Structures are given as C-alpha cells and as structure tokens.
Amino acid sequence: MGRPKKEIPSQHITTIKQQYEKTWCGAVYLEKKLINTHNLHISHNMIHRVLLKLGYAKHETSSKNVENLGYVMSGRILYLWHILIIIIPKMDGIFVLF
C-alpha cells in the first residue's frame, strides 16, 4: 500500500559519498551543500537513507520511549539544563551558578 519508494541513482550515491567525505556533516547540511556546489537538489531524507546504507549514519530510536526528566542527579549536585545547583547540607545553603 502507499506510494512506491524511489530508487536512488548511483550517481547521487557517489556525489553524496564524496561530499560527505569532504565535509563530515549531517544530511540537512549536506542537502544545502549539494545545492550550492553541484546545483543538485536531493532531499535530506534520501541523503540520510544513503548515509545509513553506507554506514556513515546510525538509526536513532524514538525519544518517546526514553523518559526525559531534564536533569541528572549526581551525588549532591543537580544539573538542570544550563543552571548548576549545588546543595550543601552542612552549610545550610544552596548555591546557584550560571
């Protein structure tokens, strides 16, 4: 069911491989780079599929399955995104560093 997948021409695969080996960047940036240098528009989804096939990229799992708390508790130090909060119980103080 649905629309059949497009076959990726071997010329596109070689240009994507050459450009990736020059720049070592992701699919979205490679899309822009291919438009500017080769005047060739390939969607970043197709570029990502080629990078997966060549082994340059890896498939990431969905973040819906991972519990995202936004902080990591390490001993008595609480890292909250960009604010470092240090809790020292003996001195009865909380210090906040930006």
N, C-alpha and C positions, 0 to 999 in steps of 0.2 A: 504494500500500500504506500501511497505517497509518491513524491517526485523521485525519479531515479538519480543516483549520485553521478556527478560529472567525473569523468576520468581526467586526471591531471597529466598534461602533456610532458614528455621527458625534457623538453627544452625549458619549461618552467621549473622543473625539479633541479636541473643543473644551475640555472641562474639563481634560484633561491639558495642552493648549497654554496655557490661561490660568494654570494653577498653575505651569507651568514658567517662564512669563514673569515671574511674581511672585517665585519663589524661586531660579531658575537653579541647580538641583541635579540629581543623578543619579536613576536610576529607582527605586532602593531607598528613598531618602529621599522621593521623590515618592509612592511607594506608601503610606508611613506618613502623609504629609501629607494625601493624599486621604481616608484612613480617618478622620483626626481632624477635618478641616474639612468635608468633603462627605458623610461617612458612606457612602463608596463604596469597595468593595474591587475593585481591578484588580491583577492580578499584575504584578510588576516586569518580567517578560519581555515581557508585552504592552505595558507602558509604554515599554520600550526599543525595541520594534518601531515604536511610534508616533513616538518621538523620532528614530529612524533615517529614517522616512518624511518627517518634517517638516524634516530636515536639522539638528536640534539635537545629534545624537549622531553618532559615527562608528564604523564597524565596525573592531574591533581584530583583528589577526591572532593566531594561537595563539602562545604563548610557547615551545612545544615546538620550533619551528623556529629560535628565536633561541638562540645559545649564551650561557648565563648563567654568567659567571665569578665574579660577586660583587665584583669590584674593577675599577678602571680605572687603567691605568698612564699617568701624565702626567709625562714627564721623569724626575726623580728622586723624585717624590712618589707614594706609593702610597696610594690611598683605599680602605680596607677597611671598607665599610658605615658605621660610626659612629666608627671609630678612624682618626686621621690619623697615618701613619707617615712620617717624613722621614728619608731616608737621605743622609748627608753623607759621601762617601768620603774627603775630605781631612782631616777631623777624626776619622776612625775612630769615628764614633758613630752610634747610632740613637736618635732622639728619638720618643717616643710621646705624642701629645696626645689627650685625651678630649673 
